């Protein structure tokens, strides 16, 4: 599970069998679960220069959070 050097997201974990992405935020903790997330979205988050911007643009409103 990678830890990020980000002011918004502390770490993330992805399970490819269930397509669940877990995100821990710097300010609000977590984990917060996002469902039916494709592998390429998780990979994009890991590669993104700005984790917070990538989250807002590609994850926040596109995938269910429980």
Helices and strands as residue ranges (DSSP letters): E 2-3, E 9-15, E 20-25, E 29-34, H 39-47, H 51-58
